[in-house]
């Protein structure tokens, strides 16, 4: 019998691309059901995956989530890294599994969890030398302060580990690249920076622009999810689960000041802004452009993805974040109507 998989967030950026990668590699190997909020979202999924069973509800539909998790062998929870009720319902459902056939949950967190030091100090735009890793440093990562972003739900997932539930957490950093899912195909951090640059007419940065984040192409991230699903379907495979089942997903790092320069240069080269200058804006103005701007572009989040490479043979190969910037700028310009305006201007 094909392993049963229950998915949340299938029309989101991360979940949509991960589901695409999984179904491309295993089009008939798994019995997949996915949570959808309404008929429009259901139609998006059904148009791309007619064999997937649609489950109508949302993250507040606790009884539905618990029931679907009870029926599933594997839960892929992409929808929200901060929804306590959903995490509790899903792990509660999985807890009904017999100990000789435990359920697996693969939960999506995010390296925003590592921002807590800068957020607490309210220092933005400066570099940090602190780098976390998920192999010999995993215990540090799974015992971060309770006030760290996403930490409350991470704790629920980790605490579910017992003979009946085998959890793993995937913790992505800055994600880039166009998604391939049935719904949202757009990331947040670089696209929002590009949109803000285009609207201001010049490049922007937080403070000195020295902040570090790690990054990963969305297709490489999806490959990691596929590897974890395959391991879960094999009863756990070579993957770590439980207290050591924590996976950063990165393929390099960047400083946000450098990305700001690249965005401004690409926007200028494509004719959308008059110069490639980059200006430091006050924190208040940054957060007016994006409510989380100082955190997204001005606080440090540095880590190394050692566990997936060592245990699962994960080998990211997507183009770099720097190479992706011109495409992101063009896409954002099109979204806000600048491409059509620019073409009309050139045509006279």
N, C-alpha and C positions, 0 to 999 in steps of 0.2 A: 504494500500500500504506500502511495506517495506521501511523503511528509507534509503535514498541514502547516501552512504559514499564515499568520494574521499580521497585516501591515497597517500602521497608522501613518498619515502624512504622505500618502502616495501621490497627491497632486502638488506637493511642495517641492522646493528646489532639490534638497538632499534626497528625500524619499523617492521622488519621481525618477531621478537619475539612477539611484541604487536599484529600484525596481526594474528599470529598463535593462541595466547590466545583468541582473539576475535572470530575467526572462529571455534575454538574448542567448545566454549560455545554457539555460535550463528551461526551454520553452514548454516541456511536458513532464518535467521531473517532479514538480511540486504542485500541491493543491493549495492555491492562494486565494485568500479573502482579504479585502481591504475596507477600512472604514472610510466613508464619504459623508460629507455634511448635508448634501442636498442632491437633487436630481441633476443639476448642472455639473457638479463635480463627478457624479456617477457617470454621466455621459462622456466626460473627458476620459475617464479610466476605461470605460467599455469600448470606446472607439479605438483605443490602442491595444487593449487586452480583453477581447470578448469572452475569454474563458474564465476570467477572474470573477469570483462571487463578491457582490457589493453588499456591504453592511451599512445601513443608514444610521447615523448618529454623530455625536461629537465627543470631545474629551470629557465632557460632563456626564455622558451617558454611562455611568458606572456599572450598571447591571449588564449592559450590552458588552462593555469592554471585558468584564469579568467572565462572562459566558464564552465569548470568543477566545479569550486566553485559555480557558479551561479546555476548549476543543482543539486548540492549536498545539503543535509540537514545538513551533518556533514563533516567537513574537518579534517583529521588527518595529520598534517604536521610534519613528522619525518626527512625530508631529510637534512636540513642544518639550524643550529641556527643562521647563520650569513648572509644569502642571502636576501638582502633588496628587490630586485625586485620580488622574489617569494612571500614574505610576503605581499607586496603591491598588487600583482595581485590576490592572494587568498582572501584577505580581500575586495578588490574591487568587486570581483565576488559575495561574500556573501552579500555585501551591497545592491544587487539587490533584496534580499528577502523582501517580505512584512512584515510589522511590526507585523502582527498577526501570522506569521510563520517564525520567525528569523532563520538564519543559525548559526550553532555553529562551532567554530574552536578550536581545541586542538593542541596547538603548543608546540614543544619540544625545550626548552632552555637548560641550564646546570648550575650547581653551580660553574663553572668557572667564572661566573659573580661576585662571592664573592672574587675573587683573587685580586681585584683591589688595595687594600691597600698594599699588599706585592709587587705586580708588580710595583706600583708607587715608593715604597721605595727601590726596588731592594734588599730586604732582604729575603733570602731563607734558609730553614731548621730550622727556629725558631718557637716556638709555639705562638699561639694567643689565647686569652681568649674570643674573640668576637664570639658570636653565634647568628645567625639570626633565626627567626621563621616566619612561614607563616600564623599565626592566628592573635594574637594581635599585631604582628610586621609586618604585611603584607605591610602597607604603607611605611615602611622603605625600604622594599625589592623592591617595585615598584617605588621607587624614588632614586635609586642608581645613582652615577655620570655617566654622559654620556660616559665617557671613559672606563667604566667597560666592560669587554668582554660580548658579546651578547646583551648588553644594547640597541643598536640601533634598533635591530629587536624586542626585547621585547616591546619597546616603540610603534612600528608600530602596533603590535598585541593588546596591551592594548588600544591604541587610537582608534581602530576600534569599540570599544564597543558603541552601541547605540540600538535603537529599532529594527534594522535589523540584527545586528551581536552580537553574544554572545561568547566572547573569553575566553579561559582558557589557562594558561601556566603551563606545567609540567616541573620541573627543577630537573633533576637527578644529583646525585653526581658521585663518583666512582661506576661504574657498573661492576659486575663480574658474572661469570657463563657462560656456553655455551648457545648460542642462539638456537632457534628452527625454524628460518625463512628459506626462500628458497635461500638466498644469504650468506652474511657475518654472521658468528656466533661467531665472536671473538671481545672482547672488546679492550680497548687500554691501560689503565694505568698499571694494574698488568701484563698483557701479555708483554708489552714493557719492563717493569722492569725485568721480567723473561728472556726475550730474551737477554737483555743487560748483565745480570748476566751470562748467559750461554756463551756468546761470550767473555766476559772479563775473565771468569774463576774464578770469585769471586763476592761476593755481593757488591752492590754499594748503596750509599745514598747521598742525597744533604745536605751539611752542617752538623748540629748536628743531623739531622734525626727526629726532634721534631715536624715537621709540621703535622697538623691535617686535615683530610678530613672525610666526612661522606660517607657511602656506601650503596648499595642496590643490591640484587640479581636481575638479569634481569627478572626472572619469576615473582617476586613480583612487579617489575616496570610495567610489562605488565598487571598484575591484576588491577593496578591503572588506566591504560588507559581504560581497559574494563569497570570499574565502571563509568568512566567519559562518555564513549560512551553511556552506558545504561542511564545515567542521561540525556544526551543530547537528546537521542531518546525519552525520556519521557517529552520533552519540557523544560528540565533544571533540573528536579528532585531536590534532596537535595543539589546538588553541588552549589558552588559559581561560578559566571561568571562575567566578566567585571573587575572592579578595584580591586575586592577581589578574583578573580579567578586565584590565584597563588598557585601552589602546589609543595612544596619540596617533594622528595621521598627518604627517608632514613630509614635504619634500624640498626643504630649504627654508630660508627666512629672508625677510626684507626689513628695511627701515622705512617708515612711512614718509619721511621727507624725500627719499629717493623716488618712491612711487608718485608722490605729488609732482615732482619734477617731470617724470615720464608722462603723467596724465596731461600736464600743461603743454609739454612739447608735442604730444600727439594731437591735442585739441588745436594747437596753433598750426601744426603742419597740415591738418585736415581743413583748415580755414574757418574754424568755428570761433576762435578768439584771436585778438589782435596781437598778442605777444605770449611768450612762454614764461613770463615771470611767475614766481611763487611768493605769496605773502603769508606771513604769520598772522592769524586772526585771534582776537581775544577768545577765551574759552566760551564766554556767553554767546558770542556770534557763531562759533562752531556748533554749539548745541541748538542754535536756532536753525541752522542748515540741516542738522540731523540730531534728534533728541539724545542720541548716544554718541555723538561725534567725538567728544573728548576721550571716551573709553575706546571706541573703535579705532581711532587714528592716533591716540595720544597716550595710551597706557600699554605697558609691556606684557607680552604673552609669548614666552620662549619655551620650547620643549623639543625633545627628540623622540621620534617614533622608532624605538628599538625592538619592541616586542613583536609587532607584526612582521617586521623584516626577518627576525630570527626564527620565530615559530611557524609562521605561515608562508614564508618566502615572498611576502609582499614586495613588489618591485615597481614603484611609481615611475612612469615614463612620459607623462604629459608635458606639453610645452610649458615653459616657465611663466611665472606671473608677469615678469617684465615683457615677455613676448606677447602676452595676451592683452596688454594695456591698449594698443591701438584699436583692436576689435571692440573692446569694452567702451571706449570713447565713442566710436562710430555708432554702436548700438544705443547708447544713452542719448546721443544727439538725435537719433531717429525717433526715439520714444518721446522726446519733448518737442518734436516738430522742427528741429534745426536743420535736418537734412533737406527737407522740402524747401524751406526758406532759403537755404544756402544755394540750392540748385536754381531756384528762381532768380536769385541775385546774380549768379554767374551768367545765366541766360540773358540777363538784361531786361 
